[in-house]
Amino acid sequence: MVFDGSNLATEGRSAPSLSQLNDAVLAFIREFPDATVTVVVDATFGHRIDKKEVNEFNTAIANNELVSPPAGAVGRGDGFVLTIADKVGASIVSNDSYQEFQSDYPWLFDQGRLIGGKPVPNVGWVFIDRLPVRPIASKSVKKASREASRPMPVPKTPPPGARLAAKQKPAPIKNANNAKSVATAKTVSRTINDFQPFLEFVEKHPIGSKVKGVVESYSAHGVYVTIGDVRGYLPLRSMANPAPRSAREHVKIGQGVSLVVDSFVPSRRSIDVAIVGVPVEARKPVAKVKKKKKSAGAAKKVVAKRK
């Protein structure tokens, strides 16, 4: 399933909302737990959302939970969504009819290839099969218009408020056993740990240490796990050899897992882990492993300096 994120984030609104998009994706995954979801937003999305959501948006982009088209992509965001769906035979979740692209992608009219979604008061998000609306005869276009095919201008400045949002204090860690908290936890709180718990973890658990964790929530390319007072990230490549197609095929929410500390990113206070027994060669080249081992000392120096 390819989500037209910009479309769903703007449904019923004058400006896109990252929170509304998150709600839509989570609701879809709960209703269709076996679906593999890719969420696409256009290149200007980060400039149009509320400045309070910019930090969370940047984190989602860094974790590949959101994907945007490359600079200068022909057809902009809509063209990128259609290209992905056409390449892998996926369905699209969107309320757009892609009128300027219908002649290039006739499969849009095949049953099940286009799904609409709307938030309904007192009900939540409702998803339903739909057919694209054809352009009226007098304005029928066989090919994408020049305007639609022009490259999207590359932003010359960061999204409004990005620097301010980057300095904001991370959200407190939520209880991993609370399913409702897990479903609504913000991405920024998933990847950035509080300073003191992170510092203590780095000091007690150098790279290569074995720890116990509990699977907290899924992401596009792995899962988040709770390890005592901190949160770690377990990517697909570190779950098994070969790596599974999706995290849902390999682990379940609430499952206990035996892990080994793989790396630290002091600037984001994040912790990457791997399943015990997954060969190092399955995750990264040997040369990079040696470089990562040195980073444990660097992590301690950075966090100690901040303290």
Secondary structure, DSSP 8 states (H G I E B T S, - for coil): -EEEHHHHHHTTSSS--HHHHHHHHHHHHHHSTT---EEE--TTHHHHS-GGGHHHHHHHHHTTSSB---TT-TTHHHHHHHHHHHHHT--EE-S---GGGTTT-GGGGSTTSEEEEEEETTTEEEEEE-------GGG--SS--HHHHS-----SS--TTHHHHHTS-------TT-HHHHHH--HHHHH---HHHHHHHHHHS-TT-EEEEEEEEEETTEEEEEETTEEEEEEGGGTSSS--SSGGGT--TT-EEEEEEEEEETTTTEEEEEETT--GGGTS-HHHHHHHHHHHHHHHHHHHHH-
